[in-house]
Amino acid sequence: MKKMKTLKKNYEFENVLKKGKFYIGKQITIYVVKNNSQNNLFGIAISKKTCKAVQRNYIKRRIRENYRLIQNDLKKGYNIVFLWNKKIPVNEASFHIIKEDMKKLFEKAGLL
């Protein structure tokens, strides 16, 4: 299995959040900005105020898996940051709802 390329540094996240366009869904928000490479880089940011570490990692795994399934259909050359909506309880983090939300947001952004 190929390793996914991710955003790791704080300045990379800040660049996407400041310069990128955002699209809001039911459970997730995505920020998208064009980069100068042939790959998509993605990152996931969930606030500590949302929930404990176990629940944050649960949400991250769901988002990461959905992104892995859809990444081959996306246009190349973008940095993408996923944010979780703090108002949504963690027990509503369903795999299928996140998948539908992600598809709608990528269609809005014109990446699908």
CORMO-V527741 format. One record per residue. N is the residue number from 0. RES is the residue in three letters. OMEGA is omega in whole degrees, 0 to 359 (999 if undefined). NEAR is the number of other C-alpha atoms within 8 Angstrom. Layout:
N;RES;OMEGA;NEAR / N;RES;OMEGA;NEAR
This chain:
0;MET;180;2 / 1;LYS;177;3 / 2;LYS;179;4 / 3;MET;179;6 / 4;LYS;185;8 / 5;THR;171;7 / 6;LEU;184;10 / 7;LYS;186;7 / 8;LYS;181;6 / 9;ASN;181;6 / 10;TYR;177;6 / 11;GLU;177;9 / 12;PHE;181;12 / 13;GLU;179;8 / 14;ASN;181;9 / 15;VAL;183;14 / 16;LEU;180;9 / 17;LYS;188;6 / 18;LYS;187;7 / 19;GLY;172;10 / 20;LYS;181;7 / 21;PHE;180;8 / 22;TYR;187;10 / 23;ILE;176;8 / 24;GLY;180;10 / 25;LYS;185;6 / 26;GLN;181;10 / 27;ILE;173;13 / 28;THR;177;12 / 29;ILE;172;12 / 30;TYR;184;13 / 31;VAL;174;13 / 32;VAL;181;11 / 33;LYS;174;7 / 34;ASN;185;7 / 35;ASN;180;5 / 36;SER;180;7 / 37;GLN;182;6 / 38;ASN;171;8 / 39;ASN;174;11 / 40;LEU;180;11 / 41;PHE;177;11 / 42;GLY;180;11 / 43;ILE;179;9 / 44;ALA;178;8 / 45;ILE;183;8 / 46;SER;176;8 / 47;LYS;180;8 / 48;LYS;182;6 / 49;THR;185;8 / 50;CYS;179;9 / 51;LYS;186;8 / 52;ALA;182;7 / 53;VAL;179;6 / 54;GLN;178;9 / 55;ARG;179;12 / 56;ASN;176;8 / 57;TYR;180;8 / 58;ILE;180;10 / 59;LYS;179;9 / 60;ARG;179;8 / 61;ARG;180;12 / 62;ILE;181;11 / 63;ARG;181;8 / 64;GLU;177;8 / 65;ASN;178;12 / 66;TYR;180;8 / 67;ARG;181;9 / 68;LEU;186;7 / 69;ILE;189;8 / 70;GLN;181;7 / 71;ASN;180;6 / 72;ASP;184;6 / 73;LEU;172;8 / 74;LYS;183;7 / 75;LYS;174;7 / 76;GLY;181;11 / 77;TYR;168;13 / 78;ASN;185;13 / 79;ILE;175;13 / 80;VAL;178;14 / 81;PHE;174;12 / 82;LEU;178;10 / 83;TRP;177;10 / 84;ASN;184;9 / 85;LYS;184;8 / 86;LYS;181;4 / 87;ILE;177;7 / 88;PRO;184;7 / 89;VAL;182;8 / 90;ASN;175;5 / 91;GLU;182;6 / 92;ALA;181;11 / 93;SER;180;8 / 94;PHE;185;9 / 95;HIS;178;6 / 96;ILE;178;8 / 97;ILE;180;14 / 98;LYS;178;9 / 99;GLU;180;8 / 100;ASP;181;12 / 101;MET;179;11 / 102;LYS;179;9 / 103;LYS;181;9 / 104;LEU;178;12 / 105;PHE;176;10 / 106;GLU;177;9 / 107;LYS;183;8 / 108;ALA;181;9 / 109;GLY;181;6 / 110;LEU;183;8 / 111;LEU;999;9
